[in-house]
Amino acid sequence: MTVIQVDDLTFRYPGSAEPAVRGMDFAVGEGEIFGFLGPSGAGKSTTQKILIGLLTGHGGVAAVWGASPETWGQDYYRRVGVSFELPNHYRKLTALENLEFFASLHGGRTRDPMELLDAVGLADQAHTRVAAFSKGMQMRLVFVRALLHDPDLLFLDEPTSGLDPVNARVVRELVLRERDRGKTVFLTTHDMATADQLCDRVAFVVDGRIAALGAPRELKIARSRREVRVEYRDDADAVVPADFPIDGLAENRDFLRLLRHERVETLHSREASLDDVFVEATGRSLR
């Protein structure tokens, strides 16, 4: 089932000389984590705001479950959850009070706020005012607030921004768990590591257009060098790299001699990274 369908999407902000989005085409299937990747100003957030229903006046088609967001009405926001890049809480309320307040707005069954806080390591701070939270703690609270009403579709904007490695891993694991529960995730980010670990497919966005789209593994393999790099220590204790073609590697005498007689430290295939894919597809640096 197709959850999001975008055809020839365009959008120009009032007074802007250039459009923010220029003829985008993509679809997102049910139960898929779809990554929307690119540098700041590429058109990622604009596209997400159109799909959320925060921006209107676009050209082309932007449909979710077969209808434009503005035609859905309030029922739409019972089916989607949004985690914004910047924290936006009631700072004088505690973490638990924030979640309980937003739960009351949905008017239906919601998930247990304490269980969600515990899932991101905030249970001990449930009764602490959010004004005392660090940015990382606020980002984790933003994330679980998006899960509160158990939506079918999640829009996550830089969900690991401001998080230390441990908590970033916790959030990534929760995103994967939501996917395993059948939820669809639209992930907007410029963090290639997060996209590589989470996404079933990614779209690289630059200047309001999609420059490349596909599964991360397929995109990387298509741009990889069919080589193996071996690094070993020579007699002067210097690290020496040596590259060998993958084809015929088992019969490569130089490769076998190196493995038998040298002090090998690393051995890796020359697989492209998602950063490499982005640079090749767009001719630009991601940062």
C-alpha positions as a Markdown table, in Angstrom:
| # | Residue | x | y | z |
|---|---|---|---|---|
| 1 | Met | 0.0 | 0.0 | 0.0 |
| 2 | Thr | 1.3 | 3.5 | -0.9 |
| 3 | Val | 1.1 | 5.9 | 2.1 |
| 4 | Ile | 2.7 | 9.0 | 0.6 |
| 5 | Gln | 2.5 | 9.9 | -3.1 |
| 6 | Val | 4.3 | 12.9 | -4.5 |
| 7 | Asp | 4.2 | 13.8 | -8.2 |
| 8 | Asp | 5.8 | 16.9 | -9.7 |
| 9 | Leu | 5.7 | 18.8 | -6.4 |
| 10 | Thr | 6.7 | 22.4 | -6.5 |
| 11 | Phe | 6.6 | 25.2 | -3.9 |
| 12 | Arg | 7.8 | 28.8 | -3.8 |
| 13 | Tyr | 7.8 | 31.0 | -0.7 |
| 14 | Pro | 6.2 | 34.4 | -1.2 |
| 15 | Gly | 8.8 | 36.9 | -2.2 |
| 16 | Ser | 11.4 | 34.3 | -3.1 |
| 17 | Ala | 13.2 | 34.4 | -6.4 |
| 18 | Glu | 13.8 | 30.7 | -6.6 |
| 19 | Pro | 11.4 | 27.8 | -5.7 |
| 20 | Ala | 12.2 | 25.8 | -2.6 |
| 21 | Val | 10.9 | 22.6 | -4.3 |
| 22 | Arg | 11.2 | 21.9 | -8.0 |
| 23 | Gly | 9.2 | 19.0 | -9.4 |
| 24 | Met | 9.8 | 16.2 | -6.9 |
| 25 | Asp | 8.5 | 12.7 | -7.5 |
| 26 | Phe | 8.6 | 9.9 | -5.0 |
| 27 | Ala | 6.3 | 7.4 | -3.1 |
| 28 | Val | 6.5 | 5.9 | 0.4 |
| 29 | Gly | 5.1 | 2.4 | 1.1 |
| 30 | Glu | 3.4 | 1.2 | 4.2 |
| 31 | Gly | 5.8 | 0.0 | 6.9 |
| 32 | Glu | 8.8 | 1.7 | 5.2 |
| 33 | Ile | 11.4 | 4.0 | 6.7 |
| 34 | Phe | 12.0 | 6.5 | 4.0 |
| 35 | Gly | 15.0 | 8.9 | 4.4 |
| 36 | Phe | 14.9 | 12.4 | 3.0 |
| 37 | Leu | 18.5 | 13.5 | 3.0 |
| 38 | Gly | 20.3 | 16.6 | 2.1 |
| 39 | Pro | 22.0 | 19.8 | 3.4 |
| 40 | Ser | 20.2 | 22.7 | 5.0 |
| 41 | Gly | 18.1 | 24.7 | 2.5 |
| 42 | Ala | 17.7 | 21.7 | 0.1 |
| 43 | Gly | 13.9 | 21.6 | 0.4 |
| 44 | Lys | 13.6 | 18.8 | 2.9 |
| 45 | Ser | 11.7 | 20.6 | 5.6 |
| 46 | Thr | 9.5 | 22.4 | 3.1 |
| 47 | Thr | 8.4 | 19.1 | 1.6 |
| 48 | Gln | 7.8 | 17.7 | 5.0 |
| 49 | Lys | 5.7 | 20.7 | 6.0 |
| 50 | Ile | 3.6 | 20.3 | 2.9 |
| 51 | Leu | 3.0 | 16.6 | 3.7 |
| 52 | Ile | 2.1 | 17.5 | 7.4 |
| 53 | Gly | -0.3 | 20.2 | 6.2 |
| 54 | Leu | 1.6 | 23.2 | 7.6 |
| 55 | Leu | 2.1 | 24.7 | 4.1 |
| 56 | Thr | -0.4 | 25.0 | 1.4 |
| 57 | Gly | -0.3 | 26.6 | -2.1 |
| 58 | His | 2.0 | 24.0 | -3.7 |
| 59 | Gly | 1.9 | 22.8 | -7.2 |
| 60 | Gly | 1.6 | 19.1 | -8.2 |
| 61 | Val | 0.4 | 16.3 | -6.0 |
| 62 | Ala | 1.2 | 15.7 | -2.4 |
| 63 | Ala | -1.1 | 12.9 | -1.2 |
| 64 | Val | -1.2 | 10.9 | 2.0 |
| 65 | Trp | -3.4 | 7.8 | 2.0 |
| 66 | Gly | -4.8 | 9.0 | -1.3 |
| 67 | Ala | -5.8 | 12.6 | -0.2 |
| 68 | Ser | -4.1 | 15.9 | 0.2 |
| 69 | Pro | -3.4 | 16.7 | 3.9 |
| 70 | Glu | -5.6 | 19.8 | 3.9 |
| 71 | Thr | -8.6 | 17.8 | 2.8 |
| 72 | Trp | -8.3 | 15.3 | 5.7 |
| 73 | Gly | -9.4 | 17.6 | 8.5 |
| 74 | Gln | -8.6 | 17.0 | 12.1 |
| 75 | Asp | -8.7 | 13.2 | 11.6 |
| 76 | Tyr | -5.4 | 13.5 | 9.8 |
| 77 | Tyr | -3.6 | 14.5 | 13.0 |
| 78 | Arg | -4.9 | 11.4 | 14.8 |
| 79 | Arg | -3.0 | 9.3 | 12.3 |
| 80 | Val | 0.3 | 11.1 | 12.0 |
| 81 | Gly | 2.9 | 12.0 | 14.6 |
| 82 | Val | 5.5 | 14.7 | 14.2 |
| 83 | Ser | 8.9 | 15.1 | 15.9 |
| 84 | Phe | 10.3 | 18.5 | 15.1 |
| 85 | Glu | 14.0 | 19.4 | 14.8 |
| 86 | Leu | 13.8 | 22.0 | 17.6 |
| 87 | Pro | 12.2 | 21.3 | 21.0 |
| 88 | Asn | 8.8 | 23.0 | 21.5 |
| 89 | His | 7.5 | 22.1 | 25.0 |
| 90 | Tyr | 5.7 | 23.9 | 27.8 |
| 91 | Arg | 8.8 | 24.6 | 29.8 |
| 92 | Lys | 7.0 | 25.3 | 33.1 |
| 93 | Leu | 5.4 | 21.9 | 33.0 |
| 94 | Thr | 7.2 | 18.6 | 33.9 |
| 95 | Ala | 8.0 | 16.0 | 31.3 |
| 96 | Leu | 5.0 | 13.9 | 32.4 |
| 97 | Glu | 2.6 | 16.9 | 32.5 |
| 98 | Asn | 3.7 | 17.8 | 28.9 |
| 99 | Leu | 2.8 | 14.3 | 27.7 |
| 100 | Glu | -0.4 | 14.1 | 29.7 |
| 101 | Phe | -1.5 | 17.5 | 28.3 |
| 102 | Phe | -0.9 | 16.4 | 24.7 |
| 103 | Ala | -2.5 | 13.1 | 25.3 |
| 104 | Ser | -5.7 | 14.9 | 26.4 |
| 105 | Leu | -5.8 | 16.8 | 23.1 |
| 106 | His | -6.1 | 13.6 | 21.1 |
| 107 | Gly | -9.4 | 12.6 | 22.7 |
| 108 | Gly | -8.8 | 8.9 | 22.3 |
| 109 | Arg | -6.7 | 6.1 | 23.5 |
| 110 | Thr | -3.0 | 6.9 | 23.9 |
| 111 | Arg | 0.1 | 5.0 | 25.0 |
| 112 | Asp | 1.3 | 5.1 | 28.6 |
| 113 | Pro | 3.4 | 8.3 | 29.1 |
| 114 | Met | 5.6 | 6.8 | 31.8 |
| 115 | Glu | 6.4 | 3.8 | 29.5 |
| 116 | Leu | 7.4 | 6.2 | 26.8 |
| 117 | Leu | 9.6 | 8.3 | 29.1 |
| 118 | Asp | 11.2 | 5.1 | 30.4 |
| 119 | Ala | 11.9 | 3.9 | 26.9 |
| 120 | Val | 14.1 | 7.0 | 26.3 |
| 121 | Gly | 15.7 | 7.1 | 29.8 |
| 122 | Leu | 13.6 | 10.0 | 31.1 |
| 123 | Ala | 11.5 | 8.2 | 33.7 |
| 124 | Asp | 13.6 | 9.5 | 36.6 |
| 125 | Gln | 13.0 | 13.0 | 35.3 |
| 126 | Ala | 9.3 | 12.6 | 34.8 |
| 127 | His | 8.4 | 15.1 | 37.5 |
| 128 | Thr | 11.2 | 17.6 | 36.6 |
| 129 | Arg | 10.2 | 20.8 | 34.8 |
| 130 | Val | 11.3 | 20.8 | 31.2 |
| 131 | Ala | 13.0 | 24.2 | 31.7 |
| 132 | Ala | 15.7 | 22.3 | 33.5 |
| 133 | Phe | 16.2 | 19.8 | 30.7 |
| 134 | Ser | 19.2 | 19.8 | 28.4 |
| 135 | Lys | 18.7 | 20.0 | 24.7 |
| 136 | Gly | 19.2 | 16.2 | 24.4 |
| 137 | Met | 16.6 | 15.5 | 27.0 |
| 138 | Gln | 14.2 | 17.8 | 25.3 |
| 139 | Met | 14.8 | 16.1 | 22.0 |
| 140 | Arg | 14.0 | 12.7 | 23.5 |
| 141 | Leu | 10.8 | 14.2 | 24.9 |
| 142 | Val | 9.8 | 15.6 | 21.5 |
| 143 | Phe | 10.4 | 12.2 | 20.0 |
| 144 | Val | 8.2 | 10.2 | 22.4 |
| 145 | Arg | 5.5 | 12.9 | 22.2 |
| 146 | Ala | 5.2 | 12.0 | 18.5 |
| 147 | Leu | 4.6 | 8.4 | 19.5 |
| 148 | Leu | 2.0 | 9.2 | 22.2 |
| 149 | His | -1.2 | 8.6 | 20.2 |
| 150 | Asp | 0.3 | 5.6 | 18.4 |
| 151 | Pro | 0.1 | 7.1 | 14.9 |
| 152 | Asp | 0.3 | 5.1 | 11.7 |
| 153 | Leu | 2.7 | 7.6 | 10.0 |
| 154 | Leu | 5.7 | 9.3 | 11.7 |
| 155 | Phe | 7.4 | 12.5 | 10.4 |
| 156 | Leu | 10.8 | 12.6 | 12.2 |
| 157 | Asp | 12.9 | 15.7 | 11.6 |
| 158 | Glu | 16.5 | 15.1 | 12.7 |
| 159 | Pro | 15.5 | 12.8 | 15.6 |
| 160 | Thr | 19.0 | 12.2 | 16.8 |
| 161 | Ser | 20.1 | 15.9 | 16.7 |
| 162 | Gly | 21.8 | 16.9 | 20.0 |
| 163 | Leu | 21.9 | 13.4 | 21.4 |
| 164 | Asp | 25.0 | 11.6 | 22.7 |
| 165 | Pro | 25.9 | 8.3 | 21.1 |
| 166 | Val | 24.1 | 6.2 | 23.7 |
| 167 | Asn | 20.8 | 8.1 | 23.5 |
| 168 | Ala | 21.0 | 8.4 | 19.7 |
| 169 | Arg | 21.2 | 4.6 | 19.6 |
| 170 | Val | 18.2 | 4.3 | 21.9 |
| 171 | Val | 16.1 | 6.5 | 19.5 |
| 172 | Arg | 17.3 | 4.6 | 16.4 |
| 173 | Glu | 16.2 | 1.3 | 18.0 |
| 174 | Leu | 12.8 | 2.8 | 18.9 |
| 175 | Val | 12.4 | 4.0 | 15.3 |
| 176 | Leu | 13.1 | 0.4 | 14.0 |
| 177 | Arg | 10.7 | -1.0 | 16.6 |
| 178 | Glu | 8.0 | 1.3 | 15.2 |
| 179 | Arg | 8.7 | 0.1 | 11.7 |
| 180 | Asp | 8.5 | -3.5 | 12.9 |
| 181 | Arg | 5.0 | -2.6 | 14.4 |
| 182 | Gly | 3.9 | -1.7 | 10.8 |
| 183 | Lys | 4.3 | 2.0 | 11.1 |
| 184 | Thr | 5.6 | 4.2 | 8.2 |
| 185 | Val | 8.4 | 6.6 | 8.9 |
| 186 | Phe | 9.4 | 9.7 | 6.9 |
| 187 | Leu | 12.8 | 10.6 | 8.2 |
| 188 | Thr | 14.3 | 14.0 | 7.4 |
| 189 | Thr | 18.0 | 14.3 | 8.1 |
| 190 | His | 21.5 | 15.2 | 7.0 |
| 191 | Asp | 23.0 | 12.6 | 9.3 |
| 192 | Met | 24.2 | 9.9 | 6.9 |
| 193 | Ala | 25.0 | 7.4 | 9.7 |
| 194 | Thr | 21.5 | 7.5 | 11.0 |
| 195 | Ala | 20.0 | 7.2 | 7.5 |
| 196 | Asp | 22.3 | 4.2 | 6.7 |
| 197 | Gln | 21.3 | 2.3 | 9.8 |
| 198 | Leu | 17.6 | 3.0 | 9.6 |
| 199 | Cys | 16.3 | 3.6 | 6.1 |
| 200 | Asp | 14.8 | 1.1 | 3.7 |
| 201 | Arg | 15.2 | 3.7 | 1.0 |
| 202 | Val | 16.7 | 7.2 | 0.8 |
| 203 | Ala | 16.2 | 10.2 | -1.4 |
| 204 | Phe | 19.1 | 12.7 | -1.8 |
| 205 | Val | 17.7 | 16.2 | -2.1 |
| 206 | Val | 19.6 | 19.2 | -3.4 |
| 207 | Asp | 18.3 | 22.6 | -4.7 |
| 208 | Gly | 14.7 | 21.4 | -4.3 |
| 209 | Arg | 15.1 | 18.3 | -6.5 |
| 210 | Ile | 15.8 | 14.6 | -5.9 |
| 211 | Ala | 19.2 | 13.8 | -7.2 |
| 212 | Ala | 19.2 | 10.0 | -6.4 |
| 213 | Leu | 16.8 | 7.6 | -4.8 |
| 214 | Gly | 17.1 | 3.9 | -3.7 |
| 215 | Ala | 18.1 | 1.5 | -1.0 |
| 216 | Pro | 21.2 | 2.6 | 0.8 |
| 217 | Arg | 23.0 | -0.7 | 0.1 |
| 218 | Glu | 22.2 | -0.6 | -3.6 |
| 219 | Leu | 23.3 | 3.1 | -3.9 |
| 220 | Lys | 26.6 | 2.4 | -2.2 |
| 221 | Ile | 27.4 | -0.8 | -4.1 |
| 222 | Ala | 26.6 | 0.9 | -7.4 |
| 223 | Arg | 29.3 | 3.5 | -6.6 |
| 224 | Ser | 31.8 | 1.2 | -4.9 |
| 225 | Arg | 35.2 | 0.2 | -6.2 |
| 226 | Arg | 35.6 | -3.6 | -6.5 |
| 227 | Glu | 38.7 | -3.6 | -4.5 |
| 228 | Val | 40.0 | -4.7 | -1.1 |
| 229 | Arg | 42.4 | -2.5 | 0.8 |
| 230 | Val | 44.8 | -4.1 | 3.2 |
| 231 | Glu | 46.9 | -2.1 | 5.7 |
| 232 | Tyr | 50.0 | -3.6 | 7.2 |
| 233 | Arg | 53.1 | -2.6 | 9.2 |
| 234 | Asp | 56.4 | -2.6 | 7.4 |
| 235 | Asp | 59.9 | -3.0 | 8.9 |
| 236 | Ala | 60.0 | 0.6 | 9.9 |
| 237 | Asp | 56.6 | 0.2 | 11.7 |
| 238 | Ala | 54.9 | 2.5 | 9.2 |
| 239 | Val | 51.3 | 1.6 | 8.1 |
| 240 | Val | 51.3 | 0.7 | 4.4 |
| 241 | Pro | 48.1 | 0.4 | 2.3 |
| 242 | Ala | 47.8 | -2.0 | -0.6 |
| 243 | Asp | 44.8 | -2.4 | -2.9 |
| 244 | Phe | 43.7 | -5.6 | -4.7 |
| 245 | Pro | 40.8 | -6.3 | -7.1 |
| 246 | Ile | 38.0 | -8.4 | -5.6 |
| 247 | Asp | 37.7 | -10.5 | -8.8 |
| 248 | Gly | 40.3 | -13.3 | -8.6 |
| 249 | Leu | 41.3 | -12.3 | -5.1 |
| 250 | Ala | 41.5 | -16.0 | -3.9 |
| 251 | Glu | 44.2 | -16.6 | -6.5 |
| 252 | Asn | 46.1 | -13.3 | -6.2 |
| 253 | Arg | 49.6 | -14.2 | -5.2 |
| 254 | Asp | 50.6 | -10.8 | -3.9 |
| 255 | Phe | 47.5 | -10.7 | -1.7 |
| 256 | Leu | 48.1 | -14.2 | -0.3 |
| 257 | Arg | 51.8 | -13.4 | 0.3 |
| 258 | Leu | 50.9 | -10.3 | 2.2 |
| 259 | Leu | 48.5 | -12.2 | 4.4 |
| 260 | Arg | 51.0 | -14.9 | 5.1 |
| 261 | His | 54.1 | -12.8 | 5.7 |
| 262 | Glu | 53.1 | -9.3 | 6.8 |
| 263 | Arg | 51.6 | -7.9 | 10.0 |
| 264 | Val | 48.1 | -7.1 | 8.7 |
| 265 | Glu | 46.2 | -4.5 | 10.7 |
| 266 | Thr | 43.0 | -3.9 | 8.7 |
| 267 | Leu | 41.3 | -5.4 | 5.7 |
| 268 | His | 38.2 | -3.7 | 4.1 |
| 269 | Ser | 36.3 | -3.6 | 0.9 |
| 270 | Arg | 36.3 | -0.2 | -0.9 |
| 271 | Glu | 32.6 | 0.3 | -0.4 |
| 272 | Ala | 31.3 | 3.8 | -1.0 |
| 273 | Ser | 29.6 | 5.6 | 1.9 |
| 274 | Leu | 26.3 | 7.5 | 1.7 |
| 275 | Asp | 28.4 | 10.7 | 1.8 |
| 276 | Asp | 30.3 | 9.4 | -1.3 |
| 277 | Val | 26.9 | 8.7 | -3.0 |
| 278 | Phe | 25.7 | 12.2 | -2.2 |
| 279 | Val | 28.8 | 13.9 | -3.5 |
| 280 | Glu | 28.8 | 11.9 | -6.7 |
| 281 | Ala | 25.0 | 12.3 | -7.3 |
| 282 | Thr | 25.0 | 16.1 | -6.6 |
| 283 | Gly | 28.5 | 17.3 | -7.1 |
| 284 | Arg | 28.3 | 19.0 | -3.7 |
| 285 | Ser | 29.4 | 18.3 | -0.2 |
| 286 | Leu | 26.7 | 17.3 | 2.3 |
| 287 | Arg | 27.8 | 19.6 | 5.1 |
